[in-house]
Amino acid sequence: MERLKAEEITENLTEKQLKILALMMDQNLVSNDWLECFKVLSDQQKFDIHEMLGRIIDKNEKERLESRTKEEMDEESAKWEHTKNDPDPNKFYGNMGQPDTPQEYKNRYGVWPLGYNQETGKKLTDVD
């Protein structure tokens, strides 16, 4: 992968520079080169780099979608139909934060949180 150094950054970034910087920014392990470049970039340049990264991601996703086989498209459609028609509206689809209410906790984990009666769902009072 190509990299830029901070001293190579010009006031008006070329498409090639934008693409290189966008790919540098998108790496899971941020490099020191990217950190040095980030320090000298203006807010507008940072915006342009994010915009370029968005275009790269969109292009890659479009290519992925176009390269799917008929079987893959049918399988994906079936999964979406199953998800849309699922009779359980409170189904847990991943860890998207902790439940805010006891009822959400019950919906997610199937039991009431600690300090609640497991049969009635009423909060237990402290007995001194």
C-alpha positions as a LaTeX table, in Angstrom:
\begin{tabular}{lrrr}
\hline
Residue & $x$ (\AA) & $y$ (\AA) & $z$ (\AA) \\
\hline
Met1 & 0.00 & 0.00 & 0.00 \\
Glu2 & 1.26 & 3.43 & $-0.88$ \\
Arg3 & 1.82 & 5.93 & 1.89 \\
Leu4 & 2.31 & 9.68 & 2.06 \\
Lys5 & 4.57 & 11.57 & 4.40 \\
Ala6 & 3.45 & 14.78 & 6.09 \\
Glu7 & 5.91 & 16.83 & 4.03 \\
Glu8 & 4.36 & 15.51 & 0.78 \\
Ile9 & 0.95 & 17.03 & 1.53 \\
Thr10 & 0.14 & 20.03 & $-0.63$ \\
Glu11 & $-2.48$ & 22.70 & $-0.07$ \\
Asn12 & $-4.65$ & 21.30 & $-2.89$ \\
Leu13 & $-4.71$ & 17.52 & $-2.62$ \\
Thr14 & $-4.83$ & 15.54 & $-5.86$ \\
Glu15 & $-7.23$ & 12.63 & $-6.36$ \\
Lys16 & $-4.31$ & 10.24 & $-5.94$ \\
Gln17 & $-3.26$ & 11.87 & $-2.66$ \\
Leu18 & $-6.86$ & 11.81 & $-1.41$ \\
Lys19 & $-7.16$ & 8.12 & $-2.23$ \\
Ile20 & $-3.86$ & 7.24 & $-0.55$ \\
Leu21 & $-4.77$ & 9.24 & 2.57 \\
Ala22 & $-8.26$ & 7.72 & 2.68 \\
Leu23 & $-6.81$ & 4.21 & 2.53 \\
Met24 & $-4.24$ & 5.11 & 5.21 \\
Met25 & $-7.03$ & 6.42 & 7.43 \\
Asp26 & $-9.10$ & 3.25 & 6.89 \\
Gln27 & $-6.43$ & 0.90 & 8.23 \\
Asn28 & $-7.24$ & $-0.96$ & 11.44 \\
Leu29 & $-3.81$ & $-0.22$ & 12.82 \\
Val30 & $-3.20$ & 3.51 & 12.46 \\
Ser31 & 0.31 & 4.23 & 11.24 \\
Asn32 & 2.63 & 6.97 & 12.47 \\
Asp33 & 2.66 & 8.30 & 8.90 \\
Trp34 & $-1.10$ & 8.85 & 9.09 \\
Leu35 & $-0.84$ & 10.54 & 12.48 \\
Glu36 & 1.83 & 12.93 & 11.17 \\
Cys37 & $-0.26$ & 13.67 & 8.07 \\
Phe38 & $-3.35$ & 14.25 & 10.19 \\
Lys39 & $-1.56$ & 16.96 & 12.15 \\
Val40 & $-0.88$ & 19.07 & 9.04 \\
Leu41 & $-4.23$ & 18.59 & 7.30 \\
Ser42 & $-6.80$ & 21.38 & 7.29 \\
Asp43 & $-10.41$ & 20.73 & 8.27 \\
Gln44 & $-11.46$ & 20.92 & 4.62 \\
Gln45 & $-8.78$ & 18.41 & 3.62 \\
Lys46 & $-9.95$ & 16.03 & 6.37 \\
Phe47 & $-13.50$ & 16.40 & 5.07 \\
Asp48 & $-12.33$ & 15.67 & 1.51 \\
Ile49 & $-10.46$ & 12.56 & 2.71 \\
His50 & $-13.56$ & 11.26 & 4.52 \\
Glu51 & $-15.62$ & 11.94 & 1.42 \\
Met52 & $-13.10$ & 9.99 & $-0.70$ \\
Leu53 & $-13.21$ & 7.09 & 1.75 \\
Gly54 & $-17.00$ & 7.06 & 1.48 \\
Arg55 & $-16.76$ & 6.89 & $-2.31$ \\
Ile56 & $-14.23$ & 4.03 & $-2.08$ \\
Ile57 & $-16.48$ & 2.09 & 0.31 \\
Asp58 & $-19.53$ & 2.69 & $-1.90$ \\
Lys59 & $-17.61$ & 1.53 & $-4.98$ \\
Asn60 & $-16.41$ & $-1.63$ & $-3.21$ \\
Glu61 & $-19.93$ & $-2.41$ & $-1.97$ \\
Lys62 & $-21.38$ & $-1.87$ & $-5.45$ \\
Glu63 & $-18.79$ & $-4.26$ & $-6.90$ \\
Arg64 & $-19.58$ & $-6.81$ & $-4.20$ \\
Leu65 & $-23.30$ & $-6.60$ & $-4.89$ \\
Glu66 & $-22.80$ & $-6.90$ & $-8.65$ \\
Ser67 & $-20.53$ & $-9.93$ & $-8.29$ \\
Arg68 & $-23.05$ & $-12.01$ & $-6.30$ \\
Thr69 & $-24.42$ & $-15.16$ & $-7.85$ \\
Lys70 & $-28.14$ & $-15.81$ & $-8.24$ \\
Glu71 & $-28.02$ & $-18.24$ & $-5.30$ \\
Glu72 & $-26.37$ & $-15.63$ & $-3.05$ \\
Met73 & $-28.98$ & $-13.02$ & $-3.99$ \\
Asp74 & $-31.81$ & $-15.47$ & $-3.30$ \\
Glu75 & $-30.27$ & $-16.44$ & 0.05 \\
Glu76 & $-29.88$ & $-12.78$ & 1.07 \\
Ser77 & $-33.47$ & $-12.00$ & 0.02 \\
Ala78 & $-34.74$ & $-14.95$ & 2.04 \\
Lys79 & $-32.84$ & $-13.75$ & 5.13 \\
Trp80 & $-34.32$ & $-10.25$ & 4.83 \\
Glu81 & $-37.83$ & $-11.62$ & 4.35 \\
His82 & $-37.41$ & $-13.82$ & 7.42 \\
Thr83 & $-36.18$ & $-10.84$ & 9.45 \\
Lys84 & $-39.00$ & $-8.55$ & 8.27 \\
Asn85 & $-41.70$ & $-11.15$ & 8.95 \\
Asp86 & $-40.34$ & $-12.29$ & 12.33 \\
Pro87 & $-43.26$ & $-12.44$ & 14.80 \\
Asp88 & $-41.03$ & $-11.55$ & 17.78 \\
Pro89 & $-40.54$ & $-7.77$ & 17.70 \\
Asn90 & $-38.24$ & $-7.86$ & 20.75 \\
Lys91 & $-35.77$ & $-10.36$ & 19.30 \\
Phe92 & $-32.16$ & $-9.67$ & 20.21 \\
Tyr93 & $-30.01$ & $-8.92$ & 17.12 \\
Gly94 & $-26.70$ & $-8.17$ & 18.78 \\
Asn95 & $-25.13$ & $-6.21$ & 21.57 \\
Met96 & $-26.24$ & $-2.70$ & 20.81 \\
Gly97 & $-25.97$ & $-1.35$ & 24.34 \\
Gln98 & $-27.33$ & $-2.28$ & 27.70 \\
Pro99 & $-31.08$ & $-2.40$ & 28.30 \\
Asp100 & $-32.48$ & 0.85 & 29.69 \\
Thr101 & $-35.46$ & $-0.63$ & 31.51 \\
Pro102 & $-36.21$ & $-3.85$ & 33.38 \\
Gln103 & $-38.70$ & $-4.81$ & 30.65 \\
Glu104 & $-35.99$ & $-4.43$ & 27.97 \\
Tyr105 & $-33.71$ & $-6.60$ & 30.12 \\
Lys106 & $-36.44$ & $-9.25$ & 30.32 \\
Asn107 & $-37.04$ & $-9.07$ & 26.56 \\
Arg108 & $-33.35$ & $-9.45$ & 25.81 \\
Tyr109 & $-32.25$ & $-12.06$ & 28.34 \\
Gly110 & $-35.51$ & $-13.83$ & 29.18 \\
Val111 & $-35.27$ & $-13.15$ & 32.93 \\
Trp112 & $-35.84$ & $-10.14$ & 35.11 \\
Pro113 & $-32.72$ & $-8.31$ & 36.36 \\
Leu114 & $-31.38$ & $-8.84$ & 39.85 \\
Gly115 & $-33.60$ & $-7.21$ & 42.45 \\
Tyr116 & $-36.83$ & $-8.10$ & 40.61 \\
Asn117 & $-39.27$ & $-10.92$ & 41.31 \\
Gln118 & $-38.77$ & $-13.48$ & 38.54 \\
Glu119 & $-42.48$ & $-14.40$ & 38.47 \\
Thr120 & $-44.18$ & $-11.02$ & 38.68 \\
Gly121 & $-41.45$ & $-8.65$ & 37.51 \\
Lys122 & $-42.06$ & $-6.35$ & 40.46 \\
Lys123 & $-39.09$ & $-4.71$ & 42.17 \\
Leu124 & $-38.13$ & $-6.34$ & 45.45 \\
Thr125 & $-37.92$ & $-4.02$ & 48.43 \\
Asp126 & $-34.96$ & $-4.07$ & 50.77 \\
Val127 & $-35.78$ & $-5.66$ & 54.09 \\
Asp128 & $-33.78$ & $-4.26$ & 57.02 \\
\hline
\end{tabular}
